[in-house]
Amino acid sequence: MSCFDVAIIGAGMAGASLAAALAPHRSVLLLEAEDRPGYHSTGRSAAFWTESYGGPGVQPLTSASYDRLSDGGYLTPRGALHLAEGADTALADRFLQTFAESGIALDRIGRQGIEALVPRIRDGWTDGVWEASCQDIDVAALHADYLSTARANNVALRCRAGLQRAHFRAGCWTIETKAGSFEAALLVNAAGAWADRVAEACQVRPLAIQPLRRTIAQLRIDPPTTAALPLILGLDGSFYCKPDAGGRLWLSPHDETPTVPGDAAPEEVDVARAIARLQDVVDWRVEVVEHRWAGLRSFAPDRLPVIGPASDHDRFFWFAGQGGFGIQTAPAAADLAARYILGEAGPELGRQIEPAAYAPARFD
Ligand SMILES: Cc1cc2nc3c(=O)[nH]c(=O)nc-3n(C[C@H](O)[C@H](O)[C@H](O)COP(=O)(O)OP(=O)(O)OC[C@H]3O[C@@H](n4cnc5c(N)ncnc54)[C@H](O)[C@@H]3O)c2cc1C
């Protein structure tokens, strides 16, 4: 049995992006529990890149990912409208204040601007913030390209190889999976919703990473959406929606239901809540719910990603807690993790990224 330099547990966006970054420098084993990579959160996202999404603590990773996503051809301009109802201007005020120092181009718009962006918007929606930089991301292409870069650089990908337990002895992890045993000098936990379970199976202290269910419904509506429709997000956090091909709409109630790791399924009540909210906002007729799905967004207690060696085991590396931003932050997060692992972490990491903000040691 050969001993890999690094074993990465989980081949979603996190594991695949890190495998691609490490592959030219280290021997890498990528272990995935499912039949194929990307079955869980990565395959279920709303596929947008929005700099403000996730808050100011996440934004440096999102902003720093832009060039690589854009250069790779994964982005399509969309624009985001953060929308508030009624005469209460406090929501938009607070939102703008939160990002005042961020460098994100955010413009306050009133009723006239909102009407120009959203056909048949109902009365009462009079306050908004326009985030021009928002983009759609081609998630499947990004994930596939990370996996093919990894394979081209000799990463060994094993599917149906869920980690069951692992032991560290004499400088080496022995990893027991359904597909047999493997050895590696460093173990990376990129198991998404299962991150705490993987830590426990490795006798490492879990970090209270909580999976929260998020629902999306694909609707056929009248009038059909056009490509010009922006991503529309309620500033009160009660919904978001964006157009999809063929005049369809993707709609979410922005739900965050705590759940256990697993194959998340949508609940009818969440779909109904989303549609009811949509109908408060626009005069659009919902013709049919064509498709619905749910996925897990997994958060550390402070809702920032966890990137760095475990405090209680320096050969166990956390790459988890990607919450609702694991696609849009993938290039910069993988870069940060790879630099740590390759021993290059330091102030030269540059931009506004502060590695300590994401280090597991913040929970000690
Ligand atoms: C509805 C929804 C909308 C979203 N919209 C966006 C968006 O617009 N933009 C954005 O940036 N992000 C979005 N996200 C968040 C994004 O999808 C996640 O942050 C990202 O996919 C997390 O990637 P991951 O690799 O950490 O997790 P996952 O994709 O879940 O991958 C983890 C993998 O680990 C595997 N695994 C688990 N346990 C084991 C084990 N013991 N052994 C081996 N393998 C194991 C799992 O099978 C899984 O494949 C959204 C998420 C949801 C659910």
The ligand as a MOL file (V3000), in Angstrom:
LIG
                    3D

  0  0  0     0  0            999 V3000
M  V30 BEGIN CTAB
M  V30 COUNTS 53 58 0 0 0
M  V30 BEGIN ATOM
M  V30 1 C -29.5510 25.2950 -2.3560 0
M  V30 2 C -28.1320 25.7860 -2.2730 0
M  V30 3 C -27.7700 26.9350 -2.9710 0
M  V30 4 C -26.4290 27.3630 -2.9470 0
M  V30 5 N -26.0850 28.4190 -3.7290 0
M  V30 6 C -24.7720 28.8090 -3.7830 0
M  V30 7 C -24.3750 29.8580 -4.6510 0
M  V30 8 O -25.1820 30.4100 -5.3820 0
M  V30 9 N -23.0520 30.2140 -4.6460 0
M  V30 10 C -22.1360 29.5880 -3.8420 0
M  V30 11 O -20.9680 29.9690 -3.8600 0
M  V30 12 N -22.5080 28.5840 -3.0190 0
M  V30 13 C -23.7940 28.1800 -2.9700 0
M  V30 14 N -24.1680 27.1600 -2.1550 0
M  V30 15 C -23.1720 26.5680 -1.2640 0
M  V30 16 C -22.2760 25.5920 -1.9770 0
M  V30 17 O -23.0520 24.7000 -2.7520 0
M  V30 18 C -21.4520 24.8440 -0.9160 0
M  V30 19 O -20.7830 25.7540 -0.0820 0
M  V30 20 C -20.4020 23.9520 -1.5750 0
M  V30 21 O -20.9690 23.1380 -2.5540 0
M  V30 22 C -19.7330 23.1190 -0.4980 0
M  V30 23 O -18.8270 22.2440 -1.1450 0
M  V30 24 P -18.1960 21.0440 -0.3110 0
M  V30 25 O -17.2670 20.3570 -1.2230 0
M  V30 26 O -17.7240 21.5650 0.9920 0
M  V30 27 O -19.4570 20.1180 0.0580 0
M  V30 28 P -20.1500 18.9430 -0.7950 0
M  V30 29 O -20.3810 19.3420 -2.1930 0
M  V30 30 O -21.3310 18.4950 -0.0190 0
M  V30 31 O -19.0300 17.8190 -0.8000 0
M  V30 32 C -18.6930 17.0880 0.3460 0
M  V30 33 C -18.4460 15.6710 -0.1220 0
M  V30 34 O -17.9170 14.9060 0.9500 0
M  V30 35 C -18.3790 13.5850 0.7810 0
M  V30 36 N -18.2370 12.8680 2.0450 0
M  V30 37 C -18.9150 13.0440 3.1920 0
M  V30 38 N -18.4940 12.1930 4.1330 0
M  V30 39 C -17.5080 11.4500 3.5780 0
M  V30 40 C -16.6810 10.3980 4.0410 0
M  V30 41 N -16.7990 9.9110 5.3050 0
M  V30 42 N -15.7800 9.8490 3.1970 0
M  V30 43 C -15.6480 10.3190 1.9110 0
M  V30 44 N -16.4240 11.3260 1.4190 0
M  V30 45 C -17.3390 11.8830 2.2370 0
M  V30 46 C -19.8160 13.7870 0.3630 0
M  V30 47 O -20.3430 12.6250 -0.2680 0
M  V30 48 C -19.7130 14.9740 -0.5610 0
M  V30 49 O -19.5890 14.5960 -1.9180 0
M  V30 50 C -25.4770 26.6810 -2.1650 0
M  V30 51 C -25.8570 25.5310 -1.4610 0
M  V30 52 C -27.1570 25.0770 -1.5240 0
M  V30 53 C -27.5270 23.8290 -0.7860 0
M  V30 END ATOM
M  V30 BEGIN BOND
M  V30 1 1 1 2
M  V30 2 1 2 3
M  V30 3 2 2 52
M  V30 4 2 3 4
M  V30 5 1 4 5
M  V30 6 1 4 50
M  V30 7 2 5 6
M  V30 8 1 6 7
M  V30 9 1 6 13
M  V30 10 2 7 8
M  V30 11 1 7 9
M  V30 12 1 9 10
M  V30 13 2 10 11
M  V30 14 1 10 12
M  V30 15 2 12 13
M  V30 16 1 13 14
M  V30 17 1 14 15
M  V30 18 1 14 50
M  V30 19 1 15 16
M  V30 20 1 16 17
M  V30 21 1 16 18
M  V30 22 1 18 19
M  V30 23 1 18 20
M  V30 24 1 20 21
M  V30 25 1 20 22
M  V30 26 1 22 23
M  V30 27 1 23 24
M  V30 28 2 24 25
M  V30 29 1 24 26
M  V30 30 1 24 27
M  V30 31 1 27 28
M  V30 32 2 28 29
M  V30 33 1 28 30
M  V30 34 1 28 31
M  V30 35 1 31 32
M  V30 36 1 32 33
M  V30 37 1 33 34
M  V30 38 1 33 48
M  V30 39 1 34 35
M  V30 40 1 35 36
M  V30 41 1 35 46
M  V30 42 1 36 37
M  V30 43 1 36 45
M  V30 44 2 37 38
M  V30 45 1 38 39
M  V30 46 1 39 40
M  V30 47 2 39 45
M  V30 48 1 40 41
M  V30 49 2 40 42
M  V30 50 1 42 43
M  V30 51 2 43 44
M  V30 52 1 44 45
M  V30 53 1 46 47
M  V30 54 1 46 48
M  V30 55 1 48 49
M  V30 56 2 50 51
M  V30 57 1 51 52
M  V30 58 1 52 53
M  V30 END BOND
M  V30 END CTAB
M  END
